[in-house]
């Protein structure tokens, strides 16, 4: 599967991520390994909210 570059969308800075990461619940370690990192998922949610995508 090809990876898509997701940089340049006003993603979280490293400083912002250091503040938010400890607030997220711990992973259970069960199930399939994640395809996307938590940071990528959060950046995607913020992007969709910012542009008003359905």
C-alpha distance (Angstrom), angle and dihedral (degrees) to the residues before:
residue distance angle dihedral
X1 . . .
X2 3.79 . .
X3 3.77 117.9 .
X4 3.77 119.3 -129.0
X5 3.77 118.9 -141.2
X6 3.78 107.9 -121.9
X7 3.78 99.5 -179.5
X8 3.77 124.1 118.4
X9 3.80 97.8 42.5
X10 3.78 95.8 110.4
X11 3.79 89.0 -89.4
X12 3.78 121.0 -178.7
X13 3.77 115.6 -72.6
X14 3.80 118.6 -124.6
X15 3.80 88.9 -107.2
X16 3.83 92.2 53.3
X17 3.81 91.1 46.5
X18 3.83 91.9 51.9
X19 3.81 88.2 56.9
X20 3.82 96.1 45.8
X21 3.81 102.2 39.0
X22 3.84 96.7 71.9
X23 3.83 89.6 51.8
X24 3.82 93.1 62.0
X25 3.82 119.1 91.8
X26 3.80 117.3 -100.3
X27 3.79 117.7 -99.1
X28 3.77 115.1 -105.7
X29 3.81 93.8 -140.1
X30 3.79 89.9 -134.0
X31 3.76 126.7 117.2
X32 3.77 132.2 16.7
X33 3.81 118.1 -15.7
X34 3.81 110.9 -102.0
X35 3.80 119.0 -97.1
X36 3.80 92.9 -152.5
X37 3.78 128.1 40.1
X38 3.79 118.3 -117.3
X39 3.78 89.2 -111.3
X40 3.82 91.3 54.7
X41 3.80 91.0 48.8
X42 3.79 92.8 49.6
X43 3.82 91.1 47.2
X44 3.82 89.1 50.9
X45 3.80 92.6 50.4
X46 3.81 90.8 49.2
X47 3.82 90.9 48.2
X48 3.82 93.1 51.2
X49 3.80 91.2 47.6
X50 3.80 92.5 47.4
X51 3.82 95.9 51.0
X52 3.80 95.7 36.2
X53 3.81 96.1 -120.1
X54 3.82 114.8 171.0
